[in-house]
């Protein structure tokens, strides 16, 4: 079963690949790697804004992280044509707008990590960093960036 079939079987659909909100590109291929710029917790239907731990619950933070992962996959598909060209997820970096004293960063970002593993299988396992911040672009609750390794022969 391909990655996009697994997404559908899990009950997810990819949102349209979001347009950049600044002077950058959403993806960049280099050698056999695809860098995906930070994707915020926003889709056409939902926008998770505010601080996790005060304005948003832990569960809403997890939903926001999942949405970021879906946006990352949407960007990858827009660039590659198929998620099956991804050989592996190398690294995720997650930024959480959270209240002072919030300490569940790993749990929130696990939602994005687990989604990638569910969709990509073993290829979805990755290194990761989770950082708490005071604010994020447009007031987003979560922003996640990704680095993918592509199958050999599929580089630019």
C-alpha positions in Angstrom: 0.0 0.0 0.0 1.4 3.4 -1.0 1.7 6.4 1.4 -1.3 8.2 0.0 -3.4 5.1 0.3 -2.4 4.8 4.0 -3.3 8.4 4.5 -6.7 7.8 3.1 -7.1 4.6 5.1 -6.3 6.5 8.3 -9.1 9.0 7.5 -6.8 11.9 6.5 -6.7 14.0 3.3 -4.0 16.3 2.3 -4.9 20.0 2.3 -3.8 22.1 -0.6 -0.1 22.9 -0.3 -0.1 26.2 1.6 1.4 29.3 -0.1 4.4 30.9 1.6 3.6 34.0 3.8 7.0 35.6 3.2 10.0 35.8 0.9 10.9 32.1 0.7 10.0 28.9 -1.1 7.9 26.2 0.5 10.4 23.4 -0.6 13.9 23.2 -1.8 15.6 20.1 -3.3 19.3 19.7 -2.9 21.1 16.6 -4.0 18.9 13.7 -2.7 17.2 15.8 0.0 14.0 17.8 0.1 13.7 20.5 2.7 10.2 21.6 3.6 9.9 25.1 5.1 8.1 25.5 8.4 4.4 24.7 8.0 2.0 26.2 10.5 -1.1 24.8 12.1 -3.5 26.1 9.5 -5.7 24.7 6.7 -8.6 26.1 4.8 -11.0 24.6 7.4 -9.1 25.2 10.7 -6.4 27.5 12.2 -5.0 26.6 15.6 -3.8 29.8 17.2 -2.6 30.8 20.6 -0.5 29.4 23.4 -0.7 25.7 24.2 -1.2 25.3 28.0 -3.4 28.4 28.4 -5.4 29.3 25.3 -5.3 25.7 23.8 -5.4 22.4 25.5 -2.7 19.7 25.1 -5.1 17.8 22.8 -5.6 20.8 20.6 -1.8 21.2 20.5 -1.6 17.6 19.3 -4.2 18.3 16.6 -2.3 21.4 15.5 0.9 19.3 15.2 -0.9 16.7 13.1 -2.1 19.5 10.8 1.5 20.7 10.4 2.5 17.2 9.4 -0.3 17.1 6.8 0.8 20.4 5.4 4.4 19.1 5.2 3.2 16.0 3.3 1.1 18.3 1.0 4.2 20.3 0.2 6.3 17.2 -0.4 3.6 15.8 -2.8 3.3 19.1 -4.6 7.1 19.1 -5.2 7.6 15.4 -5.8 4.3 14.3 -7.4 4.2 11.2 -5.1 4.9 10.7 -1.4 6.4 7.3 -2.4 9.5 9.1 -3.7 10.4 9.7 -0.1 13.1 7.3 1.1 13.0 8.6 4.7 12.3 11.4 7.0 15.7 12.6 8.3 14.6 15.3 10.8 11.7 17.3 12.1 12.0 20.6 13.9 8.9 21.6 15.8 8.2 25.0 17.4 5.3 25.3 19.9 3.8 28.6 21.0 3.3 27.7 24.6 2.7 29.2 28.0 5.5 29.7 30.5 6.2 26.5 32.4 4.7 24.3 29.7 6.7 21.0 29.6 4.8 18.6 27.3 6.6 19.6 24.1 7.5 16.0 23.2 3.9 14.9 23.6 2.6 17.6 21.3 5.2 17.0 18.6 4.7 13.2 18.9 1.4 13.7 17.1 3.3 14.9 14.0 6.0 12.2 14.3 3.4 9.4 14.8 1.4 10.6 11.7 4.6 10.4 9.6 5.4 6.9 10.8 1.8 5.8 10.2 1.9 7.1 6.6 5.4 6.3 5.7 6.1 3.2 7.9 9.7 2.7 8.9 10.7 5.5 6.4 8.9 7.9 8.6 11.1 7.5 11.7 13.3 10.5 12.2 15.5 12.6 14.5 13.7 15.6 16.0 13.8 18.7 18.1 10.9 20.3 19.9 11.2 23.9 21.1 8.9 26.2 23.0 8.6 29.8 21.9 6.7 32.9 22.9 5.2 33.5 19.5 4.9 32.1 15.9 4.0 33.6 12.5 0.3 34.7 12.3 -0.2 33.6 15.9 0.0 29.9 15.0 0.1 27.4 17.8 2.6 25.1 16.1 5.1 25.2 13.3 7.0 22.2 12.0 9.8 21.9 9.3 11.1 18.7 7.7 14.0 17.3 5.9 13.4 14.2 3.7 15.8 11.9 1.9 14.7 11.0 -1.6 15.1 7.7 -3.4 18.4 7.5 -5.3 17.9 8.6 -8.9 15.1 11.0 -8.0 17.2 14.0 -7.1 17.2 17.1 -9.4 
